[in-house]
Amino acid sequence: MRRNLLITLSLGTSIALAGCKNMGEHEEKVALSDVPTTVRSAFDSAHPNATVNKVEKEKHHDKDVYEFKYTDSNGKKGSAEYDTMGMPVKD
């Protein structure tokens, strides 16, 4: 009985950890003024009139990615990610 419980707990923990999308990734809040011009221009072109609420810099496969959390002109919240070249990042 005790062995079955340990196996169940181990499996549950493994599944929970495997489901963590950002496990091991580091996110860092970035001031909008510190976002590279290419990245900011790409965001502004794709999301005109959006209000940026927060920007985070993350590592995706050892590359810097900037995630914008924003509110559009209709009040809808969204997020968008761009690499340092200003290209959108797809998950």
The 8 nearest C-alpha neighbors of each residue, nearest first, counted from 0:
[[1, 3, 2, 4, 5, 6, 7, 8],
 [0, 2, 4, 3, 5, 6, 7, 8],
 [1, 3, 5, 4, 0, 6, 7, 8],
 [4, 2, 6, 0, 1, 5, 7, 8],
 [3, 5, 7, 1, 2, 6, 8, 0],
 [6, 4, 8, 2, 7, 3, 9, 1],
 [5, 7, 9, 3, 4, 8, 10, 2],
 [6, 8, 4, 10, 5, 9, 3, 11],
 [9, 7, 11, 5, 6, 10, 12, 4],
 [10, 8, 6, 12, 11, 7, 5, 13],
 [9, 11, 13, 7, 12, 8, 6, 14],
 [12, 10, 8, 14, 9, 13, 7, 15],
 [11, 13, 15, 9, 10, 14, 8, 16],
 [14, 12, 10, 16, 11, 15, 17, 9],
 [13, 15, 17, 11, 12, 16, 10, 18],
 [16, 14, 12, 18, 13, 17, 11, 19],
 [15, 17, 13, 18, 19, 14, 12, 22],
 [18, 16, 14, 15, 19, 13, 20, 22],
 [17, 19, 15, 16, 20, 14, 13, 22],
 [18, 20, 22, 16, 17, 21, 15, 14],
 [21, 19, 22, 18, 17, 24, 16, 23],
 [22, 20, 24, 19, 23, 25, 18, 26],
 [21, 23, 19, 24, 20, 16, 17, 25],
 [22, 24, 21, 25, 20, 19, 58, 26],
 [25, 23, 21, 22, 58, 26, 57, 59],
 [24, 26, 57, 58, 23, 27, 21, 56],
 [27, 25, 57, 56, 55, 24, 28, 58],
 [26, 28, 56, 55, 29, 57, 25, 54],
 [27, 29, 55, 54, 56, 26, 30, 53],
 [28, 30, 55, 54, 27, 31, 56, 33],
 [31, 29, 33, 32, 54, 28, 34, 53],
 [30, 32, 33, 34, 29, 54, 53, 51],
 [31, 33, 30, 34, 35, 29, 36, 39],
 [34, 32, 30, 31, 35, 29, 36, 39],
 [33, 35, 31, 32, 39, 36, 38, 30],
 [36, 34, 38, 37, 39, 33, 83, 32],
 [35, 37, 39, 38, 40, 34, 41, 85],
 [38, 36, 85, 40, 35, 39, 84, 41],
 [37, 39, 85, 41, 35, 36, 40, 83],
 [38, 40, 36, 42, 41, 37, 43, 35],
 [41, 39, 43, 37, 42, 38, 36, 44],
 [40, 42, 38, 44, 85, 39, 43, 37],
 [41, 43, 39, 45, 40, 44, 46, 38],
 [44, 42, 40, 46, 47, 45, 41, 39],
 [45, 43, 41, 42, 46, 47, 40, 39],
 [44, 46, 42, 43, 47, 41, 40, 49],
 [47, 45, 43, 49, 44, 42, 48, 71],
 [46, 48, 43, 49, 44, 45, 42, 71],
 [47, 49, 72, 46, 50, 71, 43, 70],
 [50, 48, 71, 47, 70, 46, 72, 51],
 [49, 51, 70, 69, 52, 71, 48, 72],
 [50, 52, 69, 53, 68, 49, 70, 67],
 [51, 53, 69, 68, 50, 70, 54, 67],
 [54, 52, 68, 51, 67, 55, 69, 28],
 [55, 53, 67, 29, 66, 28, 68, 65],
 [56, 54, 28, 66, 27, 29, 65, 26],
 [55, 57, 65, 27, 64, 26, 28, 66],
 [58, 56, 26, 64, 63, 25, 65, 55],
 [57, 59, 63, 62, 61, 64, 24, 60],
 [60, 58, 62, 61, 57, 63, 64, 24],
 [59, 61, 62, 58, 63, 24, 64, 57],
 [62, 60, 59, 58, 63, 57, 64, 24],
 [63, 61, 59, 58, 60, 64, 82, 57],
 [62, 64, 58, 57, 82, 83, 59, 56],
 [65, 63, 82, 57, 81, 56, 58, 62],
 [64, 66, 56, 81, 80, 55, 82, 57],
 [65, 67, 80, 55, 54, 79, 56, 64],
 [68, 66, 54, 79, 78, 53, 69, 80],
 [69, 67, 78, 53, 52, 77, 51, 54],
 [68, 70, 51, 52, 50, 77, 76, 78],
 [69, 71, 76, 50, 75, 49, 74, 77],
 [72, 70, 49, 74, 73, 75, 50, 76],
 [71, 73, 74, 49, 48, 70, 75, 50],
 [74, 72, 71, 75, 70, 76, 49, 48],
 [73, 75, 71, 72, 70, 76, 49, 50],
 [74, 76, 71, 70, 73, 77, 72, 69],
 [77, 75, 70, 69, 71, 74, 78, 68],
 [78, 76, 69, 68, 70, 75, 79, 71],
 [77, 79, 68, 67, 69, 66, 80, 76],
 [78, 80, 67, 66, 68, 81, 77, 87],
 [81, 79, 66, 88, 65, 87, 67, 64],
 [82, 80, 87, 88, 86, 65, 85, 64],
 [81, 83, 64, 85, 84, 86, 63, 65],
 [82, 84, 85, 38, 63, 64, 81, 37],
 [85, 83, 82, 86, 37, 38, 81, 41],
 [86, 84, 38, 37, 41, 82, 81, 83],
 [85, 87, 81, 82, 84, 88, 41, 83],
 [88, 86, 81, 80, 85, 82, 89, 79],
 [89, 87, 81, 80, 86, 82, 90, 64],
 [88, 90, 87, 80, 81, 79, 86, 82],
 [89, 88, 80, 59, 87, 20, 79, 81]]
